[in-house]
Amino acid sequence: MKKFDYTITDPIGLHARPAGLFVRAASAYESNVTIHKGEKSADAKKIFAVMGMAVKCNETISVTVEGGDEDAAAKGLATFMADNF
């Protein structure tokens, strides 16, 4: 299992468009990807679950990756988030 934290810097937060991009990026991996914010968690491969987290600018989320390609998935998703959010 790999885990990393990321603080959202997009002024609008993790709204529909960036949530869709993140879901697409997470879906490219076979590993299970879960995002956590406070007591809430969501499957990062489901758009409505990610949007339901209502992550706003300057909020920190934790991303947990578990599965056969977890090393590549964690590294790829961390890079994706840094480049896009």
ZIDA-V78578 format. One record per residue. SS is DSSP state (H for helix, E for strand, C for the rest). PHI is phi in whole degrees, 0 to 359 (NA if undefined). OMEGA is omega in whole degrees, -180 to 180 (* if undefined). Layout:
<<SS & PHI & OMEGA> <SS & PHI & OMEGA>>
This chain:
<<C & NA & 177> <E & 243 & 180> <E & 216 & 174> <E & 214 & 178> <E & 252 & 177> <E & 214 & 177> <E & 262 & -179> <C & 291 & -180> <C & 250 & 177> <C & 298 & -176> <C & 303 & -178> <C & 267 & -179> <C & 88 & -178> <C & 267 & -179> <C & 275 & -170> <H & 307 & -176> <H & 296 & 179> <H & 294 & 177> <H & 297 & 178> <H & 297 & 178> <H & 296 & 180> <H & 294 & 178> <H & 300 & 179> <H & 298 & 179> <H & 295 & -180> <H & 294 & -179> <H & 290 & 179> <C & 287 & -178> <C & 249 & 178> <C & 282 & -178> <C & 296 & 172> <E & 283 & -179> <E & 236 & -179> <E & 233 & 174> <E & 252 & -178> <E & 231 & 173> <E & 220 & -176> <C & 63 & -180> <C & 272 & -178> <E & 271 & 172> <E & 217 & -178> <E & 209 & 174> <E & 290 & -175> <C & 287 & 178> <C & 260 & -180> <C & 237 & -173> <H & 303 & -177> <H & 291 & 177> <H & 293 & 180> <H & 293 & 179> <H & 296 & 180> <H & 294 & 177> <C & 288 & 177> <C & 51 & -179> <C & 281 & -178> <C & 255 & 178> <C & 304 & 180> <C & 72 & 173> <C & 267 & -179> <E & 258 & 174> <E & 245 & 173> <E & 252 & 179> <E & 243 & 179> <E & 247 & -179> <E & 235 & -178> <E & 218 & 179> <C & 155 & -174> <C & 296 & -180> <C & 245 & -174> <H & 299 & 179> <H & 297 & 180> <H & 295 & -179> <H & 295 & -179> <H & 297 & 180> <H & 295 & -179> <H & 296 & -179> <H & 288 & 177> <H & 297 & 178> <H & 295 & 179> <H & 302 & -179> <H & 294 & 179> <H & 298 & -179> <H & 281 & -171> <H & 242 & -175> <C & 239 & *>>
